[in-house]
Amino acid sequence: MPTFRILAGRILAGRILAGLALTAAAPVLGGLLLGACQPKQEALTATPPPSITNRVRVLDADVLIIDGRHVRLANAYAPESLLHSRCWAESLASDRAAEYVKDLVEHARSVDFKPNGQTDNYNRALGLVAIDGADLGDILYQQGLAARVVDPRFDWCQPISKQADGAPKISTLYTPN
């Protein structure tokens, strides 16, 4: 009989421990089961800022296609690209200016074109282009990548002189030793 009591005690103790374990695990198991019944929520993902690259194509620093419309800056004259440049220096300056504008467009969130009602010799609308609220012609002029619109046009093939009418800012071109 003592063996039976020991065995019965062990069985009873095991059931009590199992019951306690189930009681402690019940909230966890219940939460898992309820969680499986809930609709899955999608993970939050960061959305990139809106880009204007699908709206703007840079042909030259001062010639762009905005929303399918060919436009030219009315307040800045950038150097001409290889096919229309008058010298190698102008072509190189054109490449640098166009790359600068492409970089601006790539990182910009907004673009605005305000036509002035005129067109150029190629029937492109003339006006002011603002990228992220800043005037593109002014930016190019301040960076030394475009000249002001003057008559006669600034000659990119001549030595740059800050005294020349409409000349770009040459301080950006000067690098002290």
ZISULPE-V123692 format. One record per residue. N is the residue number from 0. RES is the residue in three letters. PHI is phi as a letter, one per 20 degrees, with the letter a starting at -180 (* if undefined). OMEGA is omega in radians with two decimals (none if undefined). Layout:
# ZISULPE-V123692
n=N res=RES phi=PHI omega=OMEGA
n=N res=RES phi=PHI omega=OMEGA
This chain:
# ZISULPE-V123692
n=0 res=MET phi=* omega=3.12
n=1 res=PRO phi=f omega=3.14
n=2 res=THR phi=f omega=3.12
n=3 res=PHE phi=f omega=3.13
n=4 res=ARG phi=f omega=3.13
n=5 res=ILE phi=f omega=-3.14
n=6 res=LEU phi=f omega=3.12
n=7 res=ALA phi=f omega=3.12
n=8 res=GLY phi=f omega=3.12
n=9 res=ARG phi=f omega=3.12
n=10 res=ILE phi=f omega=3.14
n=11 res=LEU phi=f omega=3.12
n=12 res=ALA phi=f omega=3.12
n=13 res=GLY phi=f omega=3.13
n=14 res=ARG phi=f omega=3.12
n=15 res=ILE phi=f omega=3.12
n=16 res=LEU phi=f omega=3.12
n=17 res=ALA phi=f omega=3.11
n=18 res=GLY phi=f omega=3.11
n=19 res=LEU phi=f omega=3.13
n=20 res=ALA phi=f omega=3.10
n=21 res=LEU phi=f omega=3.12
n=22 res=THR phi=f omega=3.14
n=23 res=ALA phi=f omega=-3.09
n=24 res=ALA phi=e omega=-3.07
n=25 res=ALA phi=g omega=3.13
n=26 res=PRO phi=f omega=-3.14
n=27 res=VAL phi=f omega=3.13
n=28 res=LEU phi=f omega=3.11
n=29 res=GLY phi=f omega=3.12
n=30 res=GLY phi=f omega=3.11
n=31 res=LEU phi=f omega=3.14
n=32 res=LEU phi=f omega=3.11
n=33 res=LEU phi=f omega=3.12
n=34 res=GLY phi=f omega=3.12
n=35 res=ALA phi=f omega=-3.13
n=36 res=CYS phi=e omega=-3.11
n=37 res=GLN phi=f omega=3.06
n=38 res=PRO phi=f omega=-3.12
n=39 res=LYS phi=f omega=3.04
n=40 res=GLN phi=e omega=3.13
n=41 res=GLU phi=f omega=3.13
n=42 res=ALA phi=f omega=3.09
n=43 res=LEU phi=f omega=3.09
n=44 res=THR phi=c omega=3.13
n=45 res=ALA phi=f omega=3.09
n=46 res=THR phi=e omega=-3.14
n=47 res=PRO phi=f omega=3.12
n=48 res=PRO phi=f omega=3.13
n=49 res=PRO phi=f omega=-3.09
n=50 res=SER phi=d omega=3.11
n=51 res=ILE phi=d omega=-3.08
n=52 res=THR phi=f omega=3.10
n=53 res=ASN phi=e omega=-3.13
n=54 res=ARG phi=d omega=-3.00
n=55 res=VAL phi=c omega=3.02
n=56 res=ARG phi=c omega=-3.11
n=57 res=VAL phi=e omega=3.07
n=58 res=LEU phi=e omega=3.03
n=59 res=ASP phi=b omega=-3.13
n=60 res=ALA phi=g omega=-3.11
n=61 res=ASP phi=d omega=3.11
n=62 res=VAL phi=c omega=-3.11
n=63 res=LEU phi=c omega=2.95
n=64 res=ILE phi=d omega=-3.13
n=65 res=ILE phi=d omega=-3.11
n=66 res=ASP phi=l omega=3.09
n=67 res=GLY phi=n omega=-3.10
n=68 res=ARG phi=d omega=3.09
n=69 res=HIS phi=f omega=-3.12
n=70 res=VAL phi=c omega=3.08
n=71 res=ARG phi=c omega=3.11
n=72 res=LEU phi=f omega=3.12
n=73 res=ALA phi=e omega=-3.03
n=74 res=ASN phi=d omega=3.10
n=75 res=ALA phi=b omega=3.13
n=76 res=TYR phi=c omega=-3.13
n=77 res=ALA phi=e omega=3.09
n=78 res=PRO phi=f omega=-3.12
n=79 res=GLU phi=e omega=3.13
n=80 res=SER phi=f omega=-2.99
n=81 res=LEU phi=g omega=-3.08
n=82 res=LEU phi=f omega=-3.08
n=83 res=HIS phi=d omega=-3.11
n=84 res=SER phi=f omega=-3.14
n=85 res=ARG phi=e omega=3.09
n=86 res=CYS phi=a omega=-3.12
n=87 res=TRP phi=f omega=-3.13
n=88 res=ALA phi=f omega=3.13
n=89 res=GLU phi=f omega=3.13
n=90 res=SER phi=f omega=3.11
n=91 res=LEU phi=f omega=3.11
n=92 res=ALA phi=f omega=3.11
n=93 res=SER phi=f omega=3.13
n=94 res=ASP phi=f omega=3.14
n=95 res=ARG phi=f omega=-3.13
n=96 res=ALA phi=f omega=3.14
n=97 res=ALA phi=f omega=3.10
n=98 res=GLU phi=f omega=3.11
n=99 res=TYR phi=f omega=-3.13
n=100 res=VAL phi=f omega=3.09
n=101 res=LYS phi=g omega=3.10
n=102 res=ASP phi=f omega=3.08
n=103 res=LEU phi=g omega=-3.12
n=104 res=VAL phi=f omega=-3.12
n=105 res=GLU phi=f omega=-3.09
n=106 res=HIS phi=d omega=-3.07
n=107 res=ALA phi=e omega=3.10
n=108 res=ARG phi=d omega=-3.12
n=109 res=SER phi=b omega=3.08
n=110 res=VAL phi=c omega=3.13
n=111 res=ASP phi=b omega=3.10
n=112 res=PHE phi=c omega=3.09
n=113 res=LYS phi=d omega=-3.13
n=114 res=PRO phi=f omega=3.10
n=115 res=ASN phi=e omega=3.11
n=116 res=GLY phi=n omega=-3.13
n=117 res=GLN phi=d omega=3.04
n=118 res=THR phi=c omega=3.09
n=119 res=ASP phi=e omega=-3.11
n=120 res=ASN phi=f omega=-3.13
n=121 res=TYR phi=d omega=3.12
n=122 res=ASN phi=m omega=3.05
n=123 res=ARG phi=e omega=3.12
n=124 res=ALA phi=f omega=3.07
n=125 res=LEU phi=e omega=3.10
n=126 res=GLY phi=r omega=-3.13
n=127 res=LEU phi=d omega=3.10
n=128 res=VAL phi=d omega=3.07
n=129 res=ALA phi=d omega=3.08
n=130 res=ILE phi=d omega=-3.04
n=131 res=ASP phi=l omega=3.08
n=132 res=GLY phi=n omega=-3.13
n=133 res=ALA phi=d omega=-3.11
n=134 res=ASP phi=f omega=-3.09
n=135 res=LEU phi=f omega=3.12
n=136 res=GLY phi=f omega=3.10
n=137 res=ASP phi=f omega=3.13
n=138 res=ILE phi=f omega=-3.13
n=139 res=LEU phi=f omega=3.12
n=140 res=TYR phi=f omega=-3.13
n=141 res=GLN phi=f omega=3.13
n=142 res=GLN phi=e omega=-3.13
n=143 res=GLY phi=m omega=-3.08
n=144 res=LEU phi=d omega=3.12
n=145 res=ALA phi=b omega=3.08
n=146 res=ALA phi=d omega=3.03
n=147 res=ARG phi=f omega=3.12
n=148 res=VAL phi=f omega=3.13
n=149 res=VAL phi=c omega=3.10
n=150 res=ASP phi=d omega=0.04
n=151 res=PRO phi=f omega=-3.12
n=152 res=ARG phi=f omega=3.06
n=153 res=PHE phi=f omega=-3.11
n=154 res=ASP phi=e omega=-3.10
n=155 res=TRP phi=f omega=-3.11
n=156 res=CYS phi=e omega=3.09
n=157 res=GLN phi=e omega=3.05
n=158 res=PRO phi=g omega=-3.10
n=159 res=ILE phi=f omega=3.10
n=160 res=SER phi=c omega=3.13
n=161 res=LYS phi=f omega=3.09
n=162 res=GLN phi=e omega=-3.11
n=163 res=ALA phi=f omega=-3.12
n=164 res=ASP phi=f omega=3.12
n=165 res=GLY phi=n omega=-3.07
n=166 res=ALA phi=f omega=3.07
n=167 res=PRO phi=f omega=3.10
n=168 res=LYS phi=f omega=-3.11
n=169 res=ILE phi=e omega=3.12
n=170 res=SER phi=f omega=3.13
n=171 res=THR phi=f omega=3.14
n=172 res=LEU phi=e omega=-3.06
n=173 res=TYR phi=e omega=3.08
n=174 res=THR phi=c omega=-3.14
n=175 res=PRO phi=f omega=3.12
n=176 res=ASN phi=f omega=none
